Amino acid sequence: MSTLDLFPVPPSETADLLPRRFRDWFASRGWSPREHQLALLAKAREQCSALLIAPTGAGKTLAGFLPTLVELSGEGQGKNSYLPLKGGGRHARGRTSATERDGWGSAAGTERAADPHPNPPPFRGREPDDLASDEIESKTVRPALISTGRGVRRSGGLHTLYISPLKALAVDIARNLETPVAEMGLPIRIETRTGDTPVSRRQRQRRYPPDILLTTPEQLALLLASDDAPFLFSSLKRIVLDELHALVTSKRGDLLSLGLARLWTIAPQTRAIGLSATVAEPEQLARFLVPQPGGQDASADVVTASGAAPPVVEMLDTRERLPWSGHSARHALPEVYELIKRNKTTLVFVNTRSQAEMLFQDLWRMNDDGLAIALHHGSLDVAQRRKVEDAMAAGKLRGVVCTSSLDLGVDWGDVDLVINIGAPKGSSRLMQRIGRANHRFDEASRAVLVPANRFEVLECRVAIDAIAENAQDTPPLRSGALDVLAQHVLGCACGKPFLSDELYDEVRTAAPYASLARTDFDDVVDFVATGGYALKTYERFARIKQDKQGRWRVTNPKVRQSYRLNVGTIVEETMLKVRLVRSRAGGQGKSSGSTGAIARGGRMLGEIEEVFIEGLVPGDTFVFGGEVVRYEALVEDQVYVSRTNDKDAKVPSYMGGKFPLSTYLAERVRKLLDNGRAWNALPDQVHDWLSLQRKFSRVPAVRELLVETFPRGGSHYLVCYPFEGRLAHQTLGMLLTRRLERARARPLGFVANEYALAVWGVGDLSFMIRHGKLDLNALFDPDMLGDDLEAWLAESALMKRTFRNCAIISGLIARRFTDEEKSRRQVLFSTDLIYDVLRKHQADHVLLRAARGDAATGLLDLRRLSDMLSRIHGRITHKDLDHVSPLAVPALLEIGRESVYGEASDELLAEAAEELVREATT
């Protein structure tokens, strides 16, 4: 990996790296190329792969495409050049003057006023709802800039492949990339390929590849699984991976890494450019971009852009009484609305889709000024999302309530404030969101954090401190999952038949699979071929077979078809389409029963989880798409709803969108609690709360576990404060209740939040601890992750759910067929049956190993729980109390509130909190 520092590049060096046509284009916009943009040009000339680390607004995307544009212009054939070096540096670092504007589009923070091409006029003729998404994409491209027409012809084949984690990001980059291509008159064809691309265009792209293709990891897997993949990719020179830090932390990153390994085999001349926000370990991320030689590590060169203005991040010190529990932040909504009023455009981020729906409704009710406020999340219909995105880019909206669907680098126009509702959960994620504001490199982004409860104040405080220190908490590069490898093995067989030895060597060039054991690889191939020892008698699980030359190929064409319909690693709950129709009740609000026939069709609002709809009856109301609707009927996979004004609407409880508290922020929260002097920086309400805790009980130290026991309302409670996140706490609660049951403490249940765990039961826990009948060190001993864990996993629905996801990703169970999609019940029945068979007859089956690996970092968070148990071993402090402590109040308020929604929930919480606080402070 290169170890160089960059200095301002002399004009002579710039001229050598950047052809005149490009220098003139930069000058016409009042820009100068930045050092890190020129550094990537130099790396391209040296035939080196590179990782660019740069904050939002630094011109990352233009930097990634500049080498391609120069090469395809036919003017980049000058002599090799170099940048002036300074010895001893670890990475390439760019320095920029404060007067420069950023390079281009979404990644460069282009000022709208500087764009000589205005936004296109509003849609005419058909509404966007009636247009295919790719038609919308083509119509939103400025007509004067289109260079993808049939008149553009090149004979060199596909030159550059751009891969994005989001379809919308690929579309937005294509739109912005057209600007320099058209204005410089470059003969370059650019096209996108996503799940929304029409079949006719996909077929044409394979026969007549564009120069630049912008796509997603799933579409790359599909292209590689075709027998003409060598024809399409043999000419490939460069791969640009955008938002790489967001891709590599999940199974999508595993799938992408395997796709890169295949591309390196087909086109060994290919070099990669990775574009990433700041990460904790750039050297590890750089490994993803180059083939890994057997038994050794290899990394791409790292170029780091510096000189960005630090963000301005504040926490709202609300004038209202700060809630003890809950996540709605309703207490602060008037203040949030005032912030939206005082700024031109504001993004309001929340952590879940259901919270987005609720917050949007509440803001709309108080919107007496008629501000243009919109809603954006992943369950809304694609046409609706595109409308919001286009309105944002045009500067027509004052505010958007959104989820992680807007986390990544799409150009949303001149956003001048980001508001984050609730705790950020991680400093790197918060930095990503803050970067949506003021999309310029040398001007500060502004953000306001709005904690929803008192514990979240602590998390917001340490997140702000972490950002001030530029401290990152991105997870390390993950090890490749076996279920993803099984999907890839099947995809390879769908394309060109393969030999096991050759594919094993190829797979190990992918960074996540560099340490893959040959036995694991052979087990995966055997699983794809037979289903494994316990399933080999079932012919439907035999998807590949060997020919006389020992090459593996698919058993029949249906296998290939099934693969193409089910490719990908994102497994969501079964989704139902939501359509808006006229009410059958003939009135507003709830109504028991229904009359009349339901009108078919209706405008598509989006999709919702089947499990939520199963709990409704006709006449129930809920919030969706930013409005209150009445459930009319479920017909096949269509949910028919009508408009209503019901004020007591339920709120969809979406499965996706919740983030765990990062290990790094959890450690900083524990340090904050242990440092009484640091409390002075906290709001008065929170300072007083912690002071009361210190007076009536104890505030936990950094490495200790505080355990409180007390009686209340005829039950006995045990509350502990691990600060390890909800997932780890839920698993701990399951295991503790099993142990307490054996100790005859007669537990009745538990609740967990991100910070604490509360268990209650009939037995007097204080008495049992006091008289030696319950040993806390033994109760929290790490050995609970042995036999207790295995016994619980044998009956755990969570483990079955983890296995179900692995079975779907591996292709063992197909969700989609040519003419239908399996229902949630069918998938549950199939995977649960297979799970029981494998546990009984083949405990070391590939899918069970994959499921256990997922459990370690996923739904059960076993790895984090194990680290916590080791940390607190021998450091448990017990406080025997007469009543609930101030710190325990938020945990007890979690009990029984899962099924209560909306304002009624807040009122009940407020009443319960007042009662608990009186108990805790007397």
Secondary structure, 3 states (H helix, E strand, C coil): CCCCCCCCCCHHHHHHHCCHHHHHHHHHCCCCCCHHHHHHHHHHHCCCCEEEECCCCCCHHHHHHHHHHHHHHCCCCCCCCCCCCCCCCCCEEECCCCCCCCCCHHHHCCCHHHCCCCCCCCCCCCCHHHCCHHHHHHHHCCHHHCCCCCCCCCCCCCCEEEECCCHHHHHHHHHHHHHHHHHCCCCCCEEEECCCCCHHHHHHHHHCCCCEEEECHHHHHHHHCCCCHHHHHCCCCEEEECCHHHHCCCHHHHHHHHHHHHHHHHCCCCEEEEEECCCCCHHHHHHHHCCCCCCCCCCCEEEEECCCCCCEEEECCCCCCCCCCCCCCHHHHHHHHHHHHHCCCEEEECCCHHHHHHHHHHHHHCCCCCCCEEEECCCECHHHHHHHHHHHHCCCCCEEEECHHHCCCCCCCCCCEEEEECCCCCHHHHHHHHCCCCCCCCCCCEEEEECCCHHHHHHHHHHHHHHHCCCCCCCCCCCCCHHHHHHHHHHHHHHCCECHHHHHHHHCCCHHHCCCCHHHHHHHHHHHHHCCHHHCCCHHHCCEEECCCCCEEECCHHHHHHHHHHCCCCCCCCEEEEEECCCCCCCCCCCCCCCCCCCCCCEEEEEEEHHHHCCCCCCCEEEECCEEEEEEEEECCEEEEEECCCCCCECCCCCCCCCCCCHHHHHHHHHHHHCHHHHHHCCHHHHHHHHHHHHHCCCCCCCCEEEEEEEECCEEEEEECCCCCHHHHHHHHHHHHHHHHHCCCCEEEEEECCCCEEEEECCCHHHHHHCCCCCHHHHCCHHHHCHHHHHHHHHCHHHHHHHHHHHHHHCCCCCECCCCECCHHHHHHHHHHHHHHHHHHCCCCHHHHHHHHHHHHCCCCHHHHHHHHHHHCCCEEEEECCCCCHHHHHHHHCCCCCCCCHHHHHHHHHHHHHHHHHHHCC
